Amino acid sequence: MPALWIAHVTVTDEEAYAKYAKLAGPAIAKHGGEFIARGGRYVQLEGRDRPRNVVARFPSVEAAETCYHSAEYQEALSHARGASERELLIVETT
């Protein structure tokens, strides 16, 4: 079943995070992911407000998790660590 990769992000270092974004997109695409929302308008109704929200669709939970653990994505993530506060989850769609 398809799955959604959902990230809620507060960027604290724009320059370093830009390096993450440049590398993360190709890594996500390589694993069958496609962005369906990326930093657009949002309304925070509950929980912690994060000004950047990203949703990518993957063919499966396994594909999304494999992407996360891949060397390409981990390299991208090395630029986001220390440059952002994030929550990331993968949820299977019905």
Biopython code that builds the backbone (N, CA, C, O; Angstrom):
import numpy as np
from Bio.PDB.StructureBuilder import StructureBuilder

atoms = [
    (1, "MET", "N", (0.837, -1.188, 0.000)),
    (1, "MET", "CA", (0.000, 0.000, 0.000)),
    (1, "MET", "C", (0.880, 1.250, 0.000)),
    (1, "MET", "O", (1.960, 1.242, 0.591)),
    (2, "PRO", "N", (0.435, 2.317, -0.651)),
    (2, "PRO", "CA", (1.202, 3.566, -0.645)),
    (2, "PRO", "C", (1.365, 4.119, 0.766)),
    (2, "PRO", "O", (0.603, 3.782, 1.673)),
    (3, "ALA", "N", (2.356, 4.962, 0.931)),
    (3, "ALA", "CA", (2.632, 5.569, 2.228)),
    (3, "ALA", "C", (3.001, 7.028, 2.042)),
    (3, "ALA", "O", (3.498, 7.438, 0.993)),
    (4, "LEU", "N", (2.749, 7.792, 3.076)),
    (4, "LEU", "CA", (3.112, 9.202, 3.086)),
    (4, "LEU", "C", (4.248, 9.433, 4.070)),
    (4, "LEU", "O", (4.236, 8.915, 5.186)),
    (5, "TRP", "N", (5.220, 10.211, 3.644)),
    (5, "TRP", "CA", (6.356, 10.658, 4.456)),
    (5, "TRP", "C", (5.994, 12.081, 4.824)),
    (5, "TRP", "O", (5.864, 12.929, 3.941)),
    (6, "ILE", "N", (5.829, 12.364, 6.098)),
    (6, "ILE", "CA", (5.351, 13.669, 6.539)),
    (6, "ILE", "C", (6.397, 14.287, 7.459)),
    (6, "ILE", "O", (6.751, 13.714, 8.490)),
    (7, "ALA", "N", (6.882, 15.453, 7.077)),
    (7, "ALA", "CA", (7.888, 16.158, 7.866)),
    (7, "ALA", "C", (7.354, 17.520, 8.279)),
    (7, "ALA", "O", (6.756, 18.239, 7.479)),
    (8, "HIS", "N", (7.580, 17.859, 9.535)),
    (8, "HIS", "CA", (7.262, 19.176, 10.076)),
    (8, "HIS", "C", (8.590, 19.777, 10.519)),
    (8, "HIS", "O", (9.299, 19.182, 11.330)),
    (9, "VAL", "N", (8.931, 20.950, 9.994)),
    (9, "VAL", "CA", (10.292, 21.462, 10.146)),
    (9, "VAL", "C", (10.306, 22.941, 10.521)),
    (9, "VAL", "O", (9.526, 23.741, 10.004)),
    (10, "THR", "N", (11.213, 23.281, 11.432)),
    (10, "THR", "CA", (11.594, 24.663, 11.684)),
    (10, "THR", "C", (13.055, 24.772, 11.279)),
    (10, "THR", "O", (13.915, 24.128, 11.879)),
    (11, "VAL", "N", (13.339, 25.574, 10.278)),
    (11, "VAL", "CA", (14.700, 25.756, 9.791)),
    (11, "VAL", "C", (15.390, 26.793, 10.664)),
    (11, "VAL", "O", (14.854, 27.877, 10.898)),
    (12, "THR", "N", (16.594, 26.452, 11.149)),
    (12, "THR", "CA", (17.358, 27.371, 11.994)),
    (12, "THR", "C", (18.623, 27.884, 11.299)),
    (12, "THR", "O", (19.237, 28.848, 11.756)),
    (13, "ASP", "N", (19.006, 27.240, 10.200)),
    (13, "ASP", "CA", (20.168, 27.660, 9.412)),
    (13, "ASP", "C", (19.816, 27.463, 7.939)),
    (13, "ASP", "O", (19.930, 26.361, 7.403)),
    (14, "GLU", "N", (19.387, 28.546, 7.296)),
    (14, "GLU", "CA", (18.897, 28.476, 5.912)),
    (14, "GLU", "C", (19.946, 27.930, 4.948)),
    (14, "GLU", "O", (19.621, 27.123, 4.078)),
    (15, "GLU", "N", (21.188, 28.354, 5.089)),
    (15, "GLU", "CA", (22.243, 27.944, 4.170)),
    (15, "GLU", "C", (22.505, 26.433, 4.251)),
    (15, "GLU", "O", (22.575, 25.761, 3.222)),
    (16, "ALA", "N", (22.647, 25.912, 5.445)),
    (16, "ALA", "CA", (22.888, 24.475, 5.611)),
    (16, "ALA", "C", (21.662, 23.676, 5.177)),
    (16, "ALA", "O", (21.797, 22.620, 4.560)),
    (17, "TYR", "N", (20.472, 24.174, 5.494)),
    (17, "TYR", "CA", (19.259, 23.444, 5.133)),
    (17, "TYR", "C", (19.065, 23.411, 3.624)),
    (17, "TYR", "O", (18.504, 22.453, 3.093)),
    (18, "ALA", "N", (19.518, 24.435, 2.934)),
    (18, "ALA", "CA", (19.432, 24.444, 1.468)),
    (18, "ALA", "C", (20.260, 23.296, 0.886)),
    (18, "ALA", "O", (19.867, 22.697, -0.115)),
    (19, "LYS", "N", (21.396, 22.987, 1.501)),
    (19, "LYS", "CA", (22.198, 21.842, 1.054)),
    (19, "LYS", "C", (21.427, 20.541, 1.257)),
    (19, "LYS", "O", (21.460, 19.652, 0.407)),
    (20, "TYR", "N", (20.731, 20.436, 2.396)),
    (20, "TYR", "CA", (19.885, 19.265, 2.638)),
    (20, "TYR", "C", (18.846, 19.130, 1.536)),
    (20, "TYR", "O", (18.712, 18.065, 0.933)),
    (21, "ALA", "N", (18.106, 20.208, 1.270)),
    (21, "ALA", "CA", (17.016, 20.165, 0.291)),
    (21, "ALA", "C", (17.524, 19.784, -1.094)),
    (21, "ALA", "O", (16.862, 19.039, -1.816)),
    (22, "LYS", "N", (18.690, 20.290, -1.463)),
    (22, "LYS", "CA", (19.258, 19.987, -2.778)),
    (22, "LYS", "C", (19.545, 18.493, -2.934)),
    (22, "LYS", "O", (19.352, 17.937, -4.015)),
    (23, "LEU", "N", (20.001, 17.840, -1.866)),
    (23, "LEU", "CA", (20.334, 16.415, -1.922)),
    (23, "LEU", "C", (19.145, 15.512, -1.610)),
    (23, "LEU", "O", (19.065, 14.396, -2.125)),
    (24, "ALA", "N", (18.233, 15.974, -0.783)),
    (24, "ALA", "CA", (17.114, 15.132, -0.358)),
    (24, "ALA", "C", (16.148, 14.831, -1.496)),
    (24, "ALA", "O", (15.669, 13.703, -1.616)),
    (25, "GLY", "N", (15.858, 15.816, -2.327)),
    (25, "GLY", "CA", (14.915, 15.610, -3.431)),
    (25, "GLY", "C", (15.296, 14.452, -4.335)),
    (25, "GLY", "O", (14.468, 13.574, -4.574)),
    (26, "PRO", "N", (16.522, 14.417, -4.846)),
    (26, "PRO", "CA", (16.927, 13.293, -5.691)),
    (26, "PRO", "C", (16.931, 11.953, -4.946)),
    (26, "PRO", "O", (16.608, 10.922, -5.536)),
    (27, "ALA", "N", (17.290, 11.955, -3.667)),
    (27, "ALA", "CA", (17.285, 10.716, -2.890)),
    (27, "ALA", "C", (15.861, 10.183, -2.746)),
    (27, "ALA", "O", (15.624, 8.981, -2.864)),
    (28, "ILE", "N", (14.933, 11.071, -2.496)),
    (28, "ILE", "CA", (13.527, 10.676, -2.359)),
    (28, "ILE", "C", (12.998, 10.153, -3.688)),
    (28, "ILE", "O", (12.329, 9.120, -3.724)),
    (29, "ALA", "N", (13.290, 10.852, -4.779)),
    (29, "ALA", "CA", (12.842, 10.404, -6.107)),
    (29, "ALA", "C", (13.432, 9.038, -6.468)),
    (29, "ALA", "O", (12.747, 8.204, -7.059)),
    (30, "LYS", "N", (14.686, 8.811, -6.120)),
    (30, "LYS", "CA", (15.350, 7.543, -6.425)),
    (30, "LYS", "C", (14.611, 6.357, -5.804)),
    (30, "LYS", "O", (14.663, 5.246, -6.331)),
    (31, "HIS", "N", (13.930, 6.592, -4.693)),
    (31, "HIS", "CA", (13.226, 5.523, -3.990)),
    (31, "HIS", "C", (11.719, 5.533, -4.271)),
    (31, "HIS", "O", (10.929, 4.950, -3.528)),
    (32, "GLY", "N", (11.346, 6.204, -5.353)),
    (32, "GLY", "CA", (9.941, 6.194, -5.772)),
    (32, "GLY", "C", (9.081, 7.239, -5.103)),
    (32, "GLY", "O", (7.859, 7.214, -5.247)),
    (33, "GLY", "N", (9.690, 8.159, -4.373)),
    (33, "GLY", "CA", (8.916, 9.195, -3.697)),
    (33, "GLY", "C", (8.632, 10.369, -4.603)),
    (33, "GLY", "O", (9.440, 10.721, -5.462)),
    (34, "GLU", "N", (7.482, 10.966, -4.404)),
    (34, "GLU", "CA", (7.123, 12.184, -5.134)),
    (34, "GLU", "C", (6.487, 13.159, -4.160)),
    (34, "GLU", "O", (5.656, 12.777, -3.336)),
    (35, "PHE", "N", (6.884, 14.420, -4.259)),
    (35, "PHE", "CA", (6.354, 15.436, -3.356)),
    (35, "PHE", "C", (4.926, 15.776, -3.739)),
    (35, "PHE", "O", (4.612, 15.975, -4.913)),
    (36, "ILE", "N", (4.056, 15.841, -2.723)),
    (36, "ILE", "CA", (2.685, 16.292, -2.966)),
    (36, "ILE", "C", (2.397, 17.585, -2.202)),
    (36, "ILE", "O", (1.410, 18.263, -2.489)),
    (37, "ALA", "N", (3.238, 17.931, -1.242)),
    (37, "ALA", "CA", (3.171, 19.222, -0.552)),
    (37, "ALA", "C", (4.578, 19.547, -0.085)),
    (37, "ALA", "O", (5.281, 18.689, 0.449)),
    (38, "ARG", "N", (4.979, 20.780, -0.286)),
    (38, "ARG", "CA", (6.349, 21.142, 0.054)),
    (38, "ARG", "C", (6.416, 22.622, 0.416)),
    (38, "ARG", "O", (6.633, 23.479, -0.440)),
    (39, "GLY", "N", (6.225, 22.899, 1.705)),
    (39, "GLY", "CA", (6.387, 24.270, 2.180)),
    (39, "GLY", "C", (5.279, 25.224, 1.805)),
    (39, "GLY", "O", (5.489, 26.437, 1.832)),
    (40, "GLY", "N", (4.111, 24.729, 1.458)),
    (40, "GLY", "CA", (3.008, 25.605, 1.068)),
    (40, "GLY", "C", (2.242, 26.157, 2.259)),
    (40, "GLY", "O", (2.634, 25.972, 3.411)),
    (41, "ARG", "N", (1.155, 26.832, 1.962)),
    (41, "ARG", "CA", (0.283, 27.379, 3.014)),
    (41, "ARG", "C", (-0.212, 26.268, 3.904)),
    (41, "ARG", "O", (-0.426, 25.144, 3.451)),
    (42, "TYR", "N", (-0.394, 26.579, 5.164)),
    (42, "TYR", "CA", (-0.918, 25.600, 6.109)),
    (42, "TYR", "C", (-1.671, 26.328, 7.211)),
    (42, "TYR", "O", (-1.517, 27.536, 7.390)),
    (43, "VAL", "N", (-2.476, 25.591, 7.940)),
    (43, "VAL", "CA", (-3.182, 26.107, 9.110)),
    (43, "VAL", "C", (-2.853, 25.172, 10.263)),
    (43, "VAL", "O", (-3.160, 23.982, 10.195)),
    (44, "GLN", "N", (-2.240, 25.682, 11.309)),
    (44, "GLN", "CA", (-1.887, 24.883, 12.486)),
    (44, "GLN", "C", (-3.087, 24.845, 13.414)),
    (44, "GLN", "O", (-3.490, 25.883, 13.938)),
    (45, "LEU", "N", (-3.661, 23.687, 13.626)),
    (45, "LEU", "CA", (-4.837, 23.568, 14.484)),
    (45, "LEU", "C", (-4.496, 23.018, 15.867)),
    (45, "LEU", "O", (-5.119, 23.402, 16.857)),
    (46, "GLU", "N", (-3.517, 22.128, 15.939)),
    (46, "GLU", "CA", (-3.110, 21.556, 17.216)),
    (46, "GLU", "C", (-1.614, 21.285, 17.179)),
    (46, "GLU", "O", (-1.013, 21.230, 16.106)),
    (47, "GLY", "N", (-1.019, 21.118, 18.341)),
    (47, "GLY", "CA", (0.374, 20.723, 18.419)),
    (47, "GLY", "C", (1.340, 21.859, 18.135)),
    (47, "GLY", "O", (0.957, 23.024, 18.023)),
    (48, "ARG", "N", (2.596, 21.484, 18.024)),
    (48, "ARG", "CA", (3.672, 22.454, 17.825)),
    (48, "ARG", "C", (3.673, 22.989, 16.392)),
    (48, "ARG", "O", (3.608, 22.227, 15.428)),
    (49, "ASP", "N", (3.745, 24.285, 16.280)),
    (49, "ASP", "CA", (3.772, 24.934, 14.974)),
    (49, "ASP", "C", (5.160, 24.812, 14.363)),
    (49, "ASP", "O", (6.149, 25.205, 14.981)),
    (50, "ARG", "N", (5.239, 24.271, 13.158)),
    (50, "ARG", "CA", (6.469, 24.209, 12.378)),
    (50, "ARG", "C", (6.160, 24.870, 11.044)),
    (50, "ARG", "O", (5.238, 24.433, 10.356)),
    (51, "PRO", "N", (6.898, 25.912, 10.648)),
    (51, "PRO", "CA", (6.538, 26.682, 9.454)),
    (51, "PRO", "C", (6.789, 25.986, 8.124)),
    (51, "PRO", "O", (6.317, 26.458, 7.090)),
    (52, "ARG", "N", (7.523, 24.871, 8.126)),
    (52, "ARG", "CA", (7.758, 24.144, 6.866)),
    (52, "ARG", "C", (7.191, 22.740, 7.023)),
    (52, "ARG", "O", (7.569, 22.004, 7.934)),
    (53, "ASN", "N", (6.283, 22.380, 6.129)),
    (53, "ASN", "CA", (5.633, 21.066, 6.173)),
    (53, "ASN", "C", (5.767, 20.429, 4.803)),
    (53, "ASN", "O", (5.463, 21.048, 3.782)),
    (54, "VAL", "N", (6.226, 19.184, 4.792)),
    (54, "VAL", "CA", (6.499, 18.484, 3.540)),
    (54, "VAL", "C", (5.823, 17.117, 3.578)),
    (54, "VAL", "O", (5.898, 16.396, 4.574)),
    (55, "VAL", "N", (5.164, 16.778, 2.475)),
    (55, "VAL", "CA", (4.548, 15.458, 2.335)),
    (55, "VAL", "C", (5.012, 14.864, 1.011)),
    (55, "VAL", "O", (4.911, 15.495, -0.041)),
    (56, "ALA", "N", (5.522, 13.638, 1.085)),
    (56, "ALA", "CA", (5.908, 12.900, -0.122)),
    (56, "ALA", "C", (5.176, 11.562, -0.121)),
    (56, "ALA", "O", (4.986, 10.944, 0.927)),
    (57, "ARG", "N", (4.770, 11.129, -1.303)),
    (57, "ARG", "CA", (4.095, 9.839, -1.457)),
    (57, "ARG", "C", (5.117, 8.822, -1.945)),
    (57, "ARG", "O", (5.881, 9.094, -2.871)),
    (58, "PHE", "N", (5.128, 7.644, -1.314)),
    (58, "PHE", "CA", (5.996, 6.534, -1.693)),
    (58, "PHE", "C", (5.135, 5.327, -2.036)),
    (58, "PHE", "O", (3.979, 5.253, -1.621)),
    (59, "PRO", "N", (5.685, 4.384, -2.789)),
    (59, "PRO", "CA", (4.919, 3.181, -3.125)),
    (59, "PRO", "C", (4.535, 2.335, -1.907)),
    (59, "PRO", "O", (3.544, 1.606, -1.951)),
    (60, "SER", "N", (5.314, 2.427, -0.815)),
    (60, "SER", "CA", (5.042, 1.614, 0.372)),
    (60, "SER", "C", (5.785, 2.197, 1.572)),
    (60, "SER", "O", (6.682, 3.027, 1.423)),
    (61, "VAL", "N", (5.397, 1.748, 2.756)),
    (61, "VAL", "CA", (6.121, 2.117, 3.968)),
    (61, "VAL", "C", (7.576, 1.673, 3.842)),
    (61, "VAL", "O", (8.492, 2.405, 4.218)),
    (62, "GLU", "N", (7.778, 0.482, 3.315)),
    (62, "GLU", "CA", (9.131, -0.066, 3.184)),
    (62, "GLU", "C", (10.000, 0.792, 2.262)),
    (62, "GLU", "O", (11.174, 1.023, 2.554)),
    (63, "ALA", "N", (9.431, 1.262, 1.159)),
    (63, "ALA", "CA", (10.191, 2.112, 0.234)),
    (63, "ALA", "C", (10.588, 3.422, 0.917)),
    (63, "ALA", "O", (11.711, 3.897, 0.746)),
    (64, "ALA", "N", (9.671, 4.002, 1.687)),
    (64, "ALA", "CA", (9.963, 5.255, 2.387)),
    (64, "ALA", "C", (11.033, 5.036, 3.452)),
    (64, "ALA", "O", (11.939, 5.854, 3.609)),
    (65, "GLU", "N", (10.923, 3.936, 4.175)),
    (65, "GLU", "CA", (11.906, 3.643, 5.220)),
    (65, "GLU", "C", (13.276, 3.328, 4.614)),
    (65, "GLU", "O", (14.304, 3.734, 5.156)),
    (66, "THR", "N", (13.288, 2.611, 3.503)),
    (66, "THR", "CA", (14.545, 2.329, 2.807)),
    (66, "THR", "C", (15.186, 3.628, 2.348)),
    (66, "THR", "O", (16.402, 3.790, 2.448)),
    (67, "CYS", "N", (14.387, 4.544, 1.853)),
    (67, "CYS", "CA", (14.904, 5.857, 1.446)),
    (67, "CYS", "C", (15.559, 6.548, 2.633)),
    (67, "CYS", "O", (16.683, 7.040, 2.532)),
    (68, "TYR", "N", (14.859, 6.584, 3.748)),
    (68, "TYR", "CA", (15.389, 7.273, 4.931)),
    (68, "TYR", "C", (16.762, 6.727, 5.329)),
    (68, "TYR", "O", (17.660, 7.496, 5.675)),
    (69, "HIS", "N", (16.924, 5.417, 5.281)),
    (69, "HIS", "CA", (18.168, 4.783, 5.719)),
    (69, "HIS", "C", (19.235, 4.713, 4.621)),
    (69, "HIS", "O", (20.353, 4.267, 4.876)),
    (70, "SER", "N", (18.898, 5.148, 3.408)),
    (70, "SER", "CA", (19.850, 5.067, 2.294)),
    (70, "SER", "C", (21.028, 6.015, 2.507)),
    (70, "SER", "O", (20.920, 7.023, 3.205)),
    (71, "ALA", "N", (22.140, 5.669, 1.896)),
    (71, "ALA", "CA", (23.341, 6.511, 1.993)),
    (71, "ALA", "C", (23.074, 7.908, 1.446)),
    (71, "ALA", "O", (23.549, 8.897, 2.004)),
    (72, "GLU", "N", (22.312, 7.994, 0.350)),
    (72, "GLU", "CA", (22.031, 9.294, -0.274)),
    (72, "GLU", "C", (21.231, 10.199, 0.667)),
    (72, "GLU", "O", (21.547, 11.377, 0.836)),
    (73, "TYR", "N", (20.198, 9.629, 1.271)),
    (73, "TYR", "CA", (19.379, 10.460, 2.151)),
    (73, "TYR", "C", (20.129, 10.799, 3.438)),
    (73, "TYR", "O", (20.005, 11.914, 3.946)),
    (74, "GLN", "N", (20.892, 9.870, 3.961)),
    (74, "GLN", "CA", (21.654, 10.142, 5.183)),
    (74, "GLN", "C", (22.679, 11.251, 4.950)),
    (74, "GLN", "O", (22.940, 12.058, 5.842)),
    (75, "GLU", "N", (23.262, 11.288, 3.742)),
    (75, "GLU", "CA", (24.168, 12.388, 3.416)),
    (75, "GLU", "C", (23.412, 13.715, 3.430)),
    (75, "GLU", "O", (23.894, 14.705, 3.979)),
    (76, "ALA", "N", (22.233, 13.727, 2.824)),
    (76, "ALA", "CA", (21.403, 14.942, 2.840)),
    (76, "ALA", "C", (21.063, 15.320, 4.274)),
    (76, "ALA", "O", (21.172, 16.484, 4.658)),
    (77, "LEU", "N", (20.655, 14.338, 5.058)),
    (77, "LEU", "CA", (20.232, 14.581, 6.430)),
    (77, "LEU", "C", (21.358, 15.155, 7.284)),
    (77, "LEU", "O", (21.096, 15.882, 8.241)),
    (78, "SER", "N", (22.581, 14.843, 6.955)),
    (78, "SER", "CA", (23.711, 15.387, 7.719)),
    (78, "SER", "C", (23.735, 16.917, 7.668)),
    (78, "SER", "O", (24.272, 17.557, 8.571)),
    (79, "HIS", "N", (23.161, 17.501, 6.626)),
    (79, "HIS", "CA", (23.097, 18.960, 6.511)),
    (79, "HIS", "C", (21.902, 19.537, 7.277)),
    (79, "HIS", "O", (21.925, 20.702, 7.675)),
    (80, "ALA", "N", (20.868, 18.730, 7.482)),
    (80, "ALA", "CA", (19.683, 19.198, 8.203)),
    (80, "ALA", "C", (19.899, 19.158, 9.709)),
    (80, "ALA", "O", (19.361, 19.988, 10.442)),
    (81, "ARG", "N", (20.687, 18.194, 10.166)),
    (81, "ARG", "CA", (20.972, 18.103, 11.606)),
    (81, "ARG", "C", (21.748, 19.348, 12.017)),
    (81, "ARG", "O", (22.751, 19.699, 11.397)),
    (82, "GLY", "N", (21.282, 20.000, 13.052)),
    (82, "GLY", "CA", (21.920, 21.233, 13.491)),
    (82, "GLY", "C", (21.446, 22.454, 12.727)),
    (82, "GLY", "O", (21.744, 23.584, 13.113)),
    (83, "ALA", "N", (20.708, 22.235, 11.644)),
    (83, "ALA", "CA", (20.189, 23.343, 10.845)),
    (83, "ALA", "C", (18.665, 23.416, 10.906)),
    (83, "ALA", "O", (18.047, 24.275, 10.276)),
    (84, "SER", "N", (18.068, 22.499, 11.677)),
    (84, "SER", "CA", (16.612, 22.461, 11.749)),
    (84, "SER", "C", (16.163, 21.669, 12.970)),
    (84, "SER", "O", (16.915, 20.882, 13.545)),
    (85, "GLU", "N", (14.918, 21.905, 13.339)),
    (85, "GLU", "CA", (14.210, 21.078, 14.311)),
    (85, "GLU", "C", (13.117, 20.401, 13.513)),
    (85, "GLU", "O", (12.367, 21.067, 12.800)),
    (86, "ARG", "N", (13.013, 19.053, 13.622)),
    (86, "ARG", "CA", (12.108, 18.328, 12.732)),
    (86, "ARG", "C", (11.395, 17.192, 13.438)),
    (86, "ARG", "O", (11.883, 16.627, 14.417)),
    (87, "GLU", "N", (10.248, 16.883, 12.921)),
    (87, "GLU", "CA", (9.565, 15.638, 13.195)),
    (87, "GLU", "C", (9.319, 14.996, 11.840)),
    (87, "GLU", "O", (8.954, 15.685, 10.886)),
    (88, "LEU", "N", (9.511, 13.701, 11.744)),
    (88, "LEU", "CA", (9.309, 12.986, 10.494)),
    (88, "LEU", "C", (8.627, 11.668, 10.796)),
    (88, "LEU", "O", (9.035, 10.944, 11.704)),
    (89, "LEU", "N", (7.592, 11.356, 10.041)),
    (89, "LEU", "CA", (6.932, 10.067, 10.205)),
    (89, "LEU", "C", (6.505, 9.537, 8.853)),
    (89, "LEU", "O", (6.373, 10.274, 7.876)),
    (90, "ILE", "N", (6.294, 8.238, 8.833)),
    (90, "ILE", "CA", (5.790, 7.557, 7.632)),
    (90, "ILE", "C", (4.475, 6.906, 8.038)),
    (90, "ILE", "O", (4.396, 6.229, 9.064)),
    (91, "VAL", "N", (3.452, 7.115, 7.229)),
    (91, "VAL", "CA", (2.148, 6.510, 7.526)),
    (91, "VAL", "C", (1.590, 5.861, 6.266)),
    (91, "VAL", "O", (1.592, 6.453, 5.187)),
    (92, "GLU", "N", (1.116, 4.642, 6.429)),
    (92, "GLU", "CA", (0.519, 3.920, 5.306)),
    (92, "GLU", "C", (-0.851, 4.507, 5.009)),
    (92, "GLU", "O", (-1.611, 4.828, 5.922)),
    (93, "THR", "N", (-1.162, 4.646, 3.720)),
    (93, "THR", "CA", (-2.479, 5.162, 3.355)),
    (93, "THR", "C", (-3.445, 3.992, 3.181)),
    (93, "THR", "O", (-3.034, 2.849, 2.981)),
    (94, "THR", "N", (-4.712, 4.300, 3.261)),
    (94, "THR", "CA", (-5.717, 3.235, 3.107)),
    (94, "THR", "C", (-6.433, 3.362, 1.793)),
    (94, "THR", "O", (-7.312, 2.556, 1.488)),
]
sb = StructureBuilder()
sb.init_structure("model")
sb.init_model(0)
sb.init_chain("A")
sb.init_seg("    ")
for serial, (resi, resn, name, xyz) in enumerate(atoms, 1):
    if name == "N":
        sb.init_residue(resn, " ", resi, " ")
    sb.init_atom(name, np.array(xyz, "f"), 0.0, 1.0, " ", f" {name:<3s}", serial, name[0])
structure = sb.get_structure()
